[in-house]
Amino acid sequence: MTDAKSPWSYDSSNIFARILRGEIPNKTVIETENTLVFHDLYPQAPVHVLVIPKGAYVDFAHFAAEASEAEIVDFHRVAAQVCAELGLNAGGYRGITNSGAHGHQEVPHYHLHLLGGRALGPLLSKG
């Protein structure tokens, strides 16, 4: 997690931290000791879920650098499980994670968007 030497500063008042503390309800898909998957409140595709670690990680780089092996394995295995359970593997899906201002990260808690259920088009405009 974060410590005095870490370049990341976690804001425990963010909406995902509040969801993890039970202060805000969510529509849970899967929950384990280390990971929570829930439906996005503003879905951008027929299937749109968020996979979040329960630890206080700001973004992918923070999670990859400081999460325990158990947290990392669980996060990815749960993401694979939800893809299978929601039928995303059949037609394909998109996994997106954003970081910082340039990446348009809206919530400063690491999360993976899994979207599918229809053709999604190009990820970024060319130019």
N, C-alpha and C positions, 0 to 999 in steps of 0.2 A: 504494500500500500504506500501511501505517501509518507515521506519523512523530511527532515530538515535539509537533506541533500538532494531531494527529488526536484526536478524542474517543473513538476506538475503541482497545481494547487486545486484541490477538490472542493467544490461548493456544495455542502451537505443540504442546502435549501432547494436544490434543483428538483424538478417534478418527479424524476425517476427515483431519487433518494426518498422522496415523500411517499411514492407508491410502495417502495420496498419496506418502509416503516409502517405501512398500513394506513396512512393518513389520507390517501386518495385511492378510491377503488379502481380496479382494472378488470378486464375480461381475460382471465388467465387461460392460457393454452396448456402450458407445462410449467411446473416448478420443481426444482431440485434444491439441494443444499446450497449450491453455488450460482444457480442461474434461474432467471425468470423469463418466460415468453408470454407475451400478451398481445391482443389485437390493438392495432393503431387506432386512435380515436378519429383520425381523419384519413381513412384509407385512400391510397392512390391507385389501387388495383383491387380486383375481386378478393384476392388474398393479400393481406398486408399485416404482418406481425413484426414485433420488435423483440429481439433477443438481447437481454442485458445481464451482465454479471452482477451478483449481489455485492461484490466488493466495490470500494470507492475508487473507480478508475475514470479518468477524464476522457480518454480517447483510445484508439487502437494501439498507438505506440506506448502509452502508459500501461495498458493491460498486458501487452506483449513483453514489456520490459520488467514489470514488477509483480504480475499475478503469479500465484503458485502454480505448479504443474497440475495439481488437481483442479484448480479453477479453469485453467486453459483447456484441459482435456474435456471437462464437463461441458463448458460453453460450446465447444465444437461438436461434441457428441449430441447434445441437446438440439443444436441447430440442425444437424442431420436428421434426428428423430422427428422434429417438427416438419421438415421438408417432406419426409415420407408420410407422416400422419395427415398432412393437409393436401396431399396429392401434388405437390409442386414438382416432384421429380419427373412426372409423366410428360408434361408439356414444356418444362423449363421454367426458370425463375431468375430473379435478379437479387443479389445480395449487395447492399450498399451500407457503407459506414462513412460518416463525415467527421472532419476534424477542423476545429478553429474557424476563424472568420472566412478565410478563403474557401474552405470546404463547406460553408454554410451550415455548420453544426449549430442546431437550435437548443439542444439540451446538453450541458457539459457533464454527461455521464456516458461512458462508452456504450454504444448500442449498434446492433446490426439490424437493418431493415431487410426482411425477406418479403419479396413481392412476386406475385404470379397470378395465374388464372386467366390470363389473356396475353396476347402479344404486347410487349411494352414499348417498342420503338427504340430509337437510339438513346444512349445514355446522355451524351453531351452533343450540343450542336457543333458542327465543324467550323473552324475559323480561328 
